[in-house]
């Protein structure tokens, strides 16, 4: 009798878990992003720990914000990974010619056929452009600059996570494009002659961390964390619990110390 009861309980539990998993798969990107609204990297890390994914998804600390907004936290973002991979080229460098028009033609053809950005057509509101371009640092190549980064944002992207290869840094900062990168791996040259597009919407590795298309990306001054899409709901639930506990404790300390409440401790309606 007891064995049958336990078996029934386990069956119900499995049915609930399966139903939850099916519902998670049906969530849109917007719905997933909404679950993570206001959650910090620290909260998400705690949530990952709570479901047994300790040290999973934590991107190496070398990947850090290019700029910080200490007032409104404009450098922070949460979004859905759109992955891109550039790799070093083994083709010939620029043709040996003093004909500038020939060089321009070669350059434009390289951008068109070898190192373009066809993933632009895939960008949806809420996407994070995740670029595996570790080889750019060795070649002093800047795959992300002031122009294309703004094009991506105009299509709905909320930020960029990249192994390096940032150029036009002053303008990128001035334009407030949220970028997380390895600053010591930045580049100054253009892509033609230096790298080629290997793939997009395929698994990539950034900061020693696997990132799949559709994974949840959370980024703030603590760095970047990646949540596997199939674990998005359960991690968000656990992380929200941690954030609420933290907010309640800090509100009490604000009151005790006479600090006016700010948006980091205010309760959501």
N, C-alpha and C positions, 0 to 999 in steps of 0.2 A: 504493500500500500504506500509506504513512504517512498519507495523507489519510483512508483508511478507519479507521485506528487512532484518529486524533484524533476522528473523527466518533463512533466507538463509545464513547470515553471521555466525550465530551460528552453522549451519549445516556444513559449510565449515571448521570452526574452529575445530569442533569435529572430522571431517574426517581427518584433518591434525594431530590432537593429537593422534587419533587411529593409523594412519599410522606410526607416530613417535614411538609410543609404540610398534608396531609390529616390526619395524626395530631394536629397542633397544633389544628386545628378541632374535634377530638373531645374535647379536654381539658375537664374540668369546671372550674368556678370554683375549687373546692377544690384541684384539682390545680395550677392556675396559681398560686394563692396560695402553695402549698407550694414551688414553684420559687423564689419570691422571699423565702422565710423568711430573716431576718437580713440581707438585702441593704440597703445604705444608698442614699440618693439619689445620692451621689457614685459608688458602684459602678455603679448603673443608668445614670447619665449616661455613664460610661466605656464601658459596654456598648453604649449607643446610638451613641457615636462609632465603636466598632469595626465596626459593621455599616453605617456610612455615614449615620447619622441625627444628625449633629452639630447641636446647638442645636434639635433637635426635641423637643417634649414638656416642655421646661423652663418651668414656670409662673413668671410674673413674681415677683420677690422680695418684692413688696408683700404677697403671700399667704404668711403666716407663722403659726407656731403661736401660739394665744392664750395658752397656758401651756406650761411645760417641766418635765419630771421628769428632773433631772440624775443621779439615782441609778439608776432602773430603766428610764428612757426610755419611760415610759407614754404620752407624747404621740405616739410614733411609731406608724404603722400602714401596712399594705399591704392592698389590697383591690381590688374590682372596681367600676367606676363605675356608679352608678345616677344618671342625670342628670335635673335639674329646672330649669325656667326660669320665673321670675317677671318680669313687665314692669310699668312704671308704668301706672296706670289713667287713663282719660280720662272716667270716670263722675263723677257728682256726689259730693260729699263727704257726710258724715253729714247727715241731715235736720235742718233748723233746728227743733228742738223742745226743750222743757224736760222732756218726758216720758221719764224714764229707761228705762222698760219698752219704749217704742217704739225708743229707741236700741239697746237690747240685742237686740231682734228684728232690727233692720237689721244690726247687727254680726254676729249669728249667721248670718243669711241670706247675708251676704257671704262668710263663711268656708265656708259650705256650697256656694254656687254659683259664686263668683267666684275665691276665693283659698284653696281647700282643699288637702288633701294626699292625693289618691287614690293617689299612688305608695306610700303606706304598705303597701298590699296587695301590692306588688311586691318589698318588701325581703326579701332572703335573707341568711343568715349570710355574712359576708365582704364585704358591699356597703359602698362608700363613697358617702355622699349628696353629690353634686356639684351645687351650686346656683348657677346663673347669675342673679344678682339685682343687677347693677351699679346699676340705677336706684334701689335702696333707699337708697343713700347720700344722693342729692339730696333724697329725700323723708323722710329721717330715720326710715326704716321698719325694724323689726326682724323679719325673717322667721323667724329661728332664735332660740329662747329656751331657758330652763332646762327647760321642760316637754316641748315637742315633740322636742327633741334627745334626751331620755332615752327617749321612746317609740320613736324610731328605733333606738336602741341595744338596747332590749328586744326588738326584732324581729330583731336580728342584725347591724345595721350596726356597723362598727368605727371610723368616724370621719366627719367632715364637712369638705368643702372648699367654700368659698363666696366670692363676690366681696365680701361685706360683710354688712350687715344683721343683725349679732348684737346681741341685747339680753340683759338678765339676766346680764351677763358674770361678775359675782362668783359667782353660783350655778353657772353653766356650768363655771367653773374649779374651784369647790369640789367639784362632782360628777365632776370629772375626765373630762368629755366631750372627746375629742380633736377639736379644731377648728382648721382653718387658714383664715385670713381676712385681709382687708385691714382692719386695726384702725381706720384713719382713715376707713373707710366704714361704721362701725357705725351702728345705728339704735336709736331709742327708742320709736317709735310702733308700733301694731299694723298688720297688713296691711289690714284693711277700710278702704276709702276711699283707699288708697294704691297697692296693686298687685293684679294678677290673675295667676292661674296660666296661663301661655301653653302649656306642654307639659311632658311628662316622657318619659324614654327616647328622647330625640332629641339630636342633637349640640348641644353648648353651647360657649361660650368663657369660660374663667376665666383671668385674668391673661395675656391675649393668646394663650392656647393652646387649640387645639381639643381637646375631649374627647368621645369617642363612648361610648355605652352599651357596657359590657363591656370597655372599656380597663382596663389595670392602673394603679393609683394607688399610688405610694410617697411617704411623707411623713415627714420628720424635721426637725431643726433647720436643715438646709440649705435647706428649702423643700419643694416638691412637684414630682414629675416624673410624666409620663404616658407609658405605653408602649402603642402601638397593639396591639390584641389579636392581630392576625395576626403580629406580631413578638415576641410574649411569650416564646416558648421560646428563640429564638436570642439575644435580649437577656439573658435570665436566665443562659444558659450563659456568655456573655461576662462578665457582671457578677460571677458566682460566681468565675470565674478571677481577676478583679481583687481581689475581697475576700480570697481565699485567699492571694494574694501579699502583700497588705497585712498580714494577720494574722500570717503567718510572719515578716515583717520586724519587726513590732511585738513579737512574742513574744521575739525575740532582744534587742531593746532593753529590754524589761521585765526580762529576766534580767540584762542588763549593768548596769542601773540599780538592781537589787534591788527591783523593784516586783512585788508579788504579782499573779498572773494574775487577771483578771476576765472577765466573760462576753463582753467585746468582743474578746478574743484567744483564747478557748478554742476548741479544735477540736471540730467536730461529730462525734459517734460514727457 
